[in-house]
Amino acid sequence: MFDFIRTHQRLMQFLLLLLIVPAFALFGVPWDRFTQRDQDVAKVGSQSITRAELDDAQRQQLDRMRQQLGSGLDASLFDTPEARAQTLQGLISQRVLMQQANRQSLGVTEDQLRQTIMAIPALQVGGSFSKDRYLSLLAQQGLTEKVFEARLSQDIAIQALGNVVQQSAFAPKSVVERLVALSMQRRTVAQSVVKVADFTSRVQLPDDAVQKDYDAHPNDYMVPESLKVEYVMLSADALAKQTKVPDEEIRRAYEGSAARYTVAEQRRASHILIAAPKDASDADKAKAKAKAEDILAKLRANPADFAKLAKQYSDDPGSAANGGDLDYMARGATVPPFEAALFSQKKDEIGNVVQSDFGFHIIKVTDIKGGAVKPLEAVRGEIEQELGRQLAQKKYSEAAEGFANSVYEQGDSLAPTAKTFGLEVVTADNVTRVPALTLDAASPLGNAKLLAALFSPDSLKTHHNTEAIEVSPGTLVSARVVDVRPASKKPLAEVAPAIKAKLTEVEAKKLAEAAGKAKLAELQAGNDKAVTFGAASAVPRLERSDLPTEAVEAVYRVDRAKLPGYVGLTSPNGDYTIYRVSAIEAIADADPTRRNGLKQSLERAAGTLEFAGYLDDLRRRSKVKVYPPYAELIDDKATAKKGS
């Protein structure tokens, strides 16, 4: 199990990610969209997983990675058949778990649902749940509260199912103690690397090697069918740019919302507090008031002594050290008697003694700011933008039907529609059935419905405008095919250098591995002069080291009774590395905190393994079918049947 923990961390993380409820429900894949049979990529029982659904999942994964890694992300790494197959595996697992949760009638109460929604960080403003932000995000996703909450209920049920399975696992004490002992160890390791680059020049490819590879792997060199298209997009945002808000409307909106543009008055004050709690006796209150009146008399004689007397007499430890200063306060920030005095005094005025539940206050107003209405010019842009959005939305509602009629009635060109509505005809090239992941998120050409319309037989044959398609709330698009480029195979001359380089690298890796294994065999036979090693270093069992995880595992499999011991590994880049273990150092026993932490990690790992087995069993019993082109990429023993 110890080796499994280290070498299967990604599997564990993947399985646990399947159970992160808020991410699925708010930003995850809509399970009920795009149910056309001819778009299916897989089927779980009677439920289909469509190509559009897979495209959405892949794009959302890329968006999440962009948020985490920024513009430096290489999107092409996700635009591969293998990456899409991995995403499909995740969708299949989600669907299998959902169906099992439904079979077991795992539900959620309204209170649980409400608490889960209110705890989602994306729906909070200032640490508290925001209904406005909730509704705004749902609108951006094109969801209603009812649909979202139904999906969230399913996700919570899936999480409950996983928790039951995972919590059934435990780590035996004997295993924990053994692993603690193994973890508290270091091994002295030196390395020798047989590099692929040293063998590249030795590779001699047959004269027909490039041609044979080209002929044997035609799909590797295919250029997919693509289109050159034009489109026009009608949206409230586009209309807002065309909308000029009259000055008179801006002025009316300003005058009708004066309170909205008023800067709240704030006052800065200093005070001296003579404490007299609300439950103090009348005698104690009278004594405190008399003391306050005496201090006020001193201030009347010498107002400049306020800070000095505050430090000397005030019972408010938070302000006394600062000469009684309380900083700026707005209305509602303090108790009513104090507030009434604070907002009635003039600047630099020392008022009469004021009683509150805390005692008796002497207040001096030291500054006043705000309280005035912002001038129109200061808020003109804000008002104009807001009115512009309102007018644009109204225009959009009025124009939507006319736009749809125009692209239909003048179906041979988008130019008349663009002219009528003041829109731009946008040209895009190399548009494929599966949108490139590098496509700008704002482009409508990532919309599955629009792509389906463009690649329909009618559009490909007639080059007519598509119908007006709503690609997002408040945005209509019509497109037409300008040119069709059928799928084609790249000419050999174009790809020959890349093929030769690929084949050369493959052969060089074989030579490097063979040479490395030969040297390892000599070392293991007792010829310790066969290889020159670099400087040795201590490699801990669990703590971070410069060695890859696979190398650490290999080093710790060397028999401690036969030192020096040797082991060899092929690196991902093809280099073959030989590791020499010359010594083992035991470290002092772990403290209880470390032991408990390791026990918890082992229990989590055991739970994840238990869940992995459970999921595999569910997949076997769920009649999963995977259709081409993914059937051959998903080599999954837990998948019951591969479709055709």
N, C-alpha and C positions, 0 to 999 in steps of 0.2 A: 504493500500500500504506500509505503514511503516514496518509492520511485514513482508511483503513479501520481502522487500529489504534485511532485515537481514537474513531471513531463506532460501533465494534462491540465495545466492551469487554464489554457484557453477554452478547453471543453467545459470546464467548470464555470468559467465566467459566462460562456454562451448560454448554458442551461439556466443559470441564475437570471440572466438578462431576459429570458423568456417570461419571467414572473414579475417584471417591473410594471405594475399596473398603470400608473398615470401616463407613462410614455406611450403605451399601446393605445389607450383610449383617446388621448387628446391629439397625438401626432402619428399614430400607427396606421396600419393598413385597414381600410374599410372592407369588412368581410362580405358585404352584400352588394358590391358594385360589379358592373361589367360581367354579366353572366352569360354572354354569348358562347355557345358550345364550340364554335369554330375557333375561339380564342383560347381554349383551355390549354394549360401547360401541365396540369396534374389534377387528380381527383382523389378526394378522401371520402370513402363511402359514397354517398350520393351527392356530395357537395364538390363543386368545381373550384379550382384556383385558376384564374384567367391570366392571360399574358398582360392585360392592362393592370391587374392587381400586382403582378410581379414587377412591372415597370414602376408602379407607384412606390412599392416597398424599396426598390433599388434606389430610386431618386431620393426618397426620404432618408435612407441610410447615408447617401452622399451629402445631403444637406446637414445632417447631424455631424458628420465628420468635418465638414467645412466650418461649422460653428466651433468645433473643438480645436481644429488645427489651423484655421485661417486660410489665406490665399495660397499658402505654400503646398496645399494638398494636390497631389497628382491624381486627377479624376480618372485618368486612363486606367489606373490600377483596378478600378471597379467596373470598367466597361469591358469585361471579358466573360466568355461563357462559363468559366469556372466560378467567377465571383457571383454571377447570376444564379448558378446552380446552388451555391451556398445559401444565398438569400431564399431560394425556393425551399431548401431544406428547412429553414426556419419557419416559413409559412406553413409547410406541411405539419410541423410539430405543433404550431399554434392551433391549427384546425383540429388535429387529433385530440389535443387537450381540451379544447372547447367542447367537442362532441362528448368526451368522457364526463366532463363536468355536468353537461346537460343530462346525461344518462343517470348520474347520481343525484340529480335534482339539487345541486349545490346552488343556493340562492344568496341573496343579500337583502337586508332590511333597508327601509328608507333612511333610517338614522345612520347606518353604516355607509350608505351611499353618500349621504350629505356630508358626513365627516371626512370621507375620502376626498371628495371634490374640494372641500374647504382647505384641505392640507396640501393640495398640489401647489408647489412653489410658483409655477407659471401663472397661477390665477390670483396671486397675492400682490398687494400694493402696500408698501410700508409694513410688511409682516402680517397683514390681515387680508382675509378673503375679500375680493372685489367683484361684485356682481356685474358691474359694467365691463370689467376686463374679461370676465368669464364669457359674457355674451359676445364681446368683440372678437375673442379668439375663435369661438364657435362659428361666427359669421365668416371669418377668414378661411376656415376649413370647410365652409359650405354645409355646416351641421346645424340641426335643431337641438334644443335641450333634450327632447325626448329620445332622439336617435343616439346622442352622445351618452346619455345616462344608461340606455339599454346596453350599449357596447361596454361601458365601464362596469356594469353589473356582471357581464360575462367575464371580463378580465379579472374581477375580484374572485369570481368562482374558480377560475383557473389557478389563481394564486393560492386559494384555500386548498385546492387539490394537491398542488405541489408541496405546500407546507406539511400536510398530513404525511406524505411519503417521506419527506426529508427528516422530519422530526422523529421518525421511527428508528433512525440509525444512531449508534453510539460507538465510542472508541474504548476498547477494553484497557484497563489500567496497565496490564503487562505490556501491551503494545506501546502505550504512551511512554512507559519507563524505558523501553528498548530504544525508541526513537529519540528520546531526550539524550540518551547515552551516545547514540550515533551522531546526533546533531552537534554535540560538544566535542568536536574533533577537527583537527587540521591535518592536511597532507601536503608534504613538500613535493612540488611538481615542476618539471622542466619540459620544454616543448622543442620539437623539431618539425618544420613544415616542408612538405614536398609540394612545390607550387605548380599549378596547371600551366602558368605562363612559360615555365622552363621547357615545356614539351610541345608547345604550339608549332615551333619551327620543325619538329620531327615528324609531324603528321603528313602523310602522303595519301591524298584521296584518289580513288580510281577516276579515270577520265569521265566516266558516265555517272558519277555519284550525284552531282547536282541535278542532272536530268531525271534520274531515278526518283530522287526525293520530290522533285516538282510534280512528277507524274503520280507518285504514290499518295500525295497529300494535297489534292486539288482544292479542298475547302480552305486550306491555310492561306491560299493566295487569291481568294475570290474578293471582288469588290461588290458589295451588296447593291441591289436595285436602289436607285435614288431618284429624287425628283428636284426639279427647279420649280419653285412655286412663288406666287404672289398672294398677299393677303391684306385685308383692311380690318382695322379693329376699332369698334365703337365702344367707348367707355366713358363713364362719368369723369374720370381723370382727364381724358383727352378733351372732352367738352369744356371742362373747367378752364383749360388753357385758352379756349376761344371766348370765354365769357368775361365781359367787362361789366363790373358792378357800378351802377350810377352813383355819383357822389351823394346825391340826395338820399338814396337808400342807406348808404354807409352812415350818414349823419343821423337819420331816423333811428337806425339800430343802436347807435351810440347813445343818443338821448333817451331811448327807451330802456337802456340797461346801465344807467349811471352807477348803480350800486355795484355792478359787476366790475367796474373799472375804478372803483374807489380803493385807494391804498389804506388798509386798516391803520388807525392811529396807534402808535406805541409810545409809551412813556418810560423814561429811565428815572429811577428814584433811589434814594438812600433812606434808611429808617433806623430808628433806635427802638428796640423792643424791651419793655419791662414786663417780664413774664408774669401771667396770672391766669392759670388754666380755667376752663369753663366751670369746673367743679370746685374751684377754690372758695374759701369762706368769704363772706362779705368783708370781714376785717382785713383779710389778706389782699382782696381786690382794692380796697380803699387805700391800703398802704402802698400798693404798686402804683395806683393812680397818682397819689401824692408825690411819689418819687419821679414819675414821668413829668408832672407839672413843674417840679423843681428844675429838672433838666431843661425843659422847654424855656423856662425863665432865663436860664443861663444862655441858651441859644438866641433868645430875643436880644440879649445884650451883646452877644458876640457870635453872629451867624457863621463866621468863618471857622468856628471851633467844632462844626458838626462832625467831621470825620474823627477828630480827637476824642470827643465825648462818646461817639459810637463805639470806638475801640475800648473805652474805659467802662461804659455802663451797659451796653446792649447785651441782652440775653439770647440773641440769635447768633450762634457760633458760625453759621455759614456766611454771614455778611459782616459781622463785627470786625474781623481781621482786615476787611477791605474798606473800613470806614463807613460801614452800613450800606455799601452799594449793592443793589439788587439787579442791576442790568436792565434791559428793556423788557416791558411787559405789555401785552395787548389785553383788551377786555376779556374777561373770563378766565384769566390766568391766576387770579388770587381771590381771596374771600371778599364777599360783598362790601362790608364796611371799609376795608382797606381800598378796594377798587373805587368806591364812591369818592373818597377823599383824593385818591391819586388823580382821577380824571376831572376833578373840580378845581384843583390848585393850578396856579400859574407857574411858569418856569422860574426856578430859583426860590420859590415861595416855600416857607416852612409853615405847615398847617398846625391846627390845634391837635391836642391829644385825641387819638382815635382808639376805641375799644373794639377788640375782636375776641374770638374764642381762645386766642393765644395769649392775650394780655393787652397792654397799652402801647400804641405806636406813635412815634413822632416821625412825620414823613416830610421829606424834602424832594421836590421834583427837580431833577437836574438836566433833563433834556426831553424834547417832544419832537417826534417825527411822524410822517404819514398823515392820514386824515384828509388828504386832498384827492380829488378826482383826477385821474390821469388825463392829460390833454388828448384831444382827438387824434392828433398826428402821431402820438406815441402808440396808439392802439389801432391805427387805420389798417395796417397790414393784416393784423389778426382778424379784424372784422371783415375785411374784403375777402380774405381766404375762406372764412366760414360761410359768408353769403354766397361766394362763388361756388362752393361745394353744394350748397342747397339748390342754387339755380341750375347747376350742371346736372344734379340728380333729377331735377324736374325735366330738364331738356332730354336727358337720357330716356326717361320713362316715355316721353312723348315721341322720341325719335326711333325707339327700338322697333316698332312695327313697320315704320317707313323704311328703315334700314333693311329689314328682312325682306320686304316686298321688292325693294330696289335690286338687291343682289339676285333675286329670283327672276324678276321681269327682264333685267338686262344681263342675262346669264353668261354672255360671251366675254364680258370684260368687267373689271372692278373699277375702272376709271370713272364712269359716270357716278357710281355710288360715292366714291372718294370725293369727287367734286361737289356733289350735292351736300354732303355733310362736313366738308372741310377736313377730310382725313388724308393720311399719307398711304400710298400703295407701297408696301414693303416687299422687297424681293429677297428670297432665301434660297440657297443652293445646298445640294447634298443632303436633302431631307430623306430620312430612311423610315421604314416602318417602325423600328424601335428607335426612339429618339436618343441622340448622343447624350451621355451624362454631363458633358461639358456645355450643353446648351444653357443659355442664360435662363434663369428661373422665371424671368418676366416674359419670355417668349411663349406665345400660344402654341407653338409647334411641339410642345411636350404634352399637349392634351390628347389623350387616347381617342376621344370621340372625333376630334378634328382630323387626326391622322387616319382614322378608319374611313372618314369621308373622302379624304384626298386619295387614298389608295383603293377606293371602290372602283369596280370595273367601269362605271359610267364616267367618273372623273378622269381616269386614265385614258379613256377612249375619246371623250368629247371635249375635255379641257374646260368644261363649264364651271361656273362658280358653285361652290358648295352652298348648302343652306346656311343661314345665320346660326351659328352654334355658340351657346353660352359656355365659355371656357372657364369662367369664374364668376362669382356673383357681381353683377353690374358690368360685365364685359362680354360683348358679342363679336364674333369673328366670322368672316367669310373668306375662303381661299380658293385658288384655282391652280391647276397644274399647267405650267408653261412648257416643261420638257420632261421626258421620261428617259432615264438611263438604265437599261436592263442590267441585271447582274452579269458580271463578266470576270474572267480570270486575268490576273495581271500577266503581262508577257514575261517569258523566262528571262530575257535580257534585263528587265527591271529588277527582278528579285534574285537573280543569280548570285550577286555579291553577298547578300544576306544569307542565302542558303549555304554558300561555301563557308562563311564565317561560323554559322551554326554547326555544321557538320564537323568542321575543324575543332571547335570547342568540345564537342562531344567526344571525339577521338582523343584529344589532349587530356580530358578528364579521365578517360579510361587508362591512358598511359601513366598519368600521375598516381592514380589509385593503385595500379599494379606495382609501380616502383615503390610506393609507400608500404604496401603490404609485404613486399619482398624484404625491405629493411626491417620491418617489424618482426618478421620470421627469424631473421638473423639475430636480432636482439634477444628474442625469446629462446633461441637455441644456445645463448651464452656468449655471443660475439658482441660485447659491449663497446667495441671500437667501430662498429659498422655505421654509427650515426653520431653526429655532433649536435649536442643540445645547447640551448640558450641558458640564461641564468634561471635558477630555480626560485620559486616563490611559494608562500604558504597559501593553500586553498581551503577555506572553511567549508563546512558541510552545508550550512543554511544561509550564512551571511553572504552579502554580495561579493563577487570576485570578478576578475577580468575574463574568466573562462565562460563560454556558453553553458547553458543549463545541461545540454547533452554531454558536454565534456566533463562537467562536474560529476554527473551520474556515472560516466564510464570510469573516471578516476577512482571513485569510491567503490567500484566493483572489483578493483584489483585486490588480489589475495594479500592480506596483511602479513601472512606468514612467508611470503616469497618476494622479498624486496632486494634490489630494485625490481619493480614490476612495470610492465609496458602494456599500453593499449593504443589503438589507432582509430581515428574517425575521419570520415570524409565530410568536409565542410559544405555548406550550401553552395559556395562558389566553385566547388570541385577540388580545392586544395585538400591534401591528405596530411593530417597532423598526427604525429606520434607523441604520446605523453609518457614521461618516465616518473614513477612515484618512488621516491627514495627514502622517505621517512614518514612516520605517523606520530602526531603529537596529541595527547589527550589534554583537554581543558577541564578546569574545575567544574564540578557539578552545577547544573542550572539552578537558579533561584526559583522559588515557588511561582513567582509571577510569570517567568518564562515557561515553566512547565504547564501552568494553567492555560496560558495562551496557546501553546502547542496542542493541548488537549482539545480546546475549542476549535482550532483549525482542523484537527483530525475528525472531529465530529461533523463539522461542516462538509469536509471532503467526503466522509462516509455517506452523509445525507445526499450529496450530489451524485455519488455513484449509485446509490439506491434509486434516485430519481431517474438517472440515465437508463438504468435497467428497466424501470417501470415504463419509461417513454418508449424504449425499444419494443417492449412487449405490446404496448398499445398500438404502435405502428404496424406490427405484424398482424394484429387482429382487426385493423381498420380498413383493409382492402384499399391500400394506397396504390394508385396508378400514376406513373410519370410518363408523359408523352415526349416524343422527339421535339427539339434536339437535346433535351435534358436527360432523357432516359439513360443514355450511355455515360453521362457525366456524374450521375448520382449512383455511386456504387454502394448501395445501402442494403445490408442483409436484413434490416428491419422493415424494408419496404416490401410489401407482400407480392406485388406484381407490377411489372413495367408495361405500360401501354404501348400501343403502336398506332 
